[in-house]
Amino acid sequence: MPAERFGGKISLEAMILEQVQDGASNAEILQAFPQMLRGITDVSRAREILRAEVYRNKWRTLETTYIWGAAGVGKTRYVMEKYS
């Protein structure tokens, strides 16, 4: 996808979109473009749109596990220790 160009320069939005496509996190984008502090929700939304397009037609085998029990018995701790 060619970057949008205005006056021979790559636009800020195009540079950010390129970083999103390269897998940069919101923190990395904010470090590179601190002026996007107020627009980071738009960056997240763009990332979601791009990711949805990638996985729209891909079949994925998913497994769902339900864990239940009283509060304070260690449900979250169990999952965090198992998958960390």
Secondary structure, DSSP 8 states (H G I E B T S, - for coil): ----EETTEE-HHHHHHHHHHTT--HHHHHHH-GGGGGGHHHHHHHHHHHHHHHHTT-------------TTSSHHHHHHHHH-
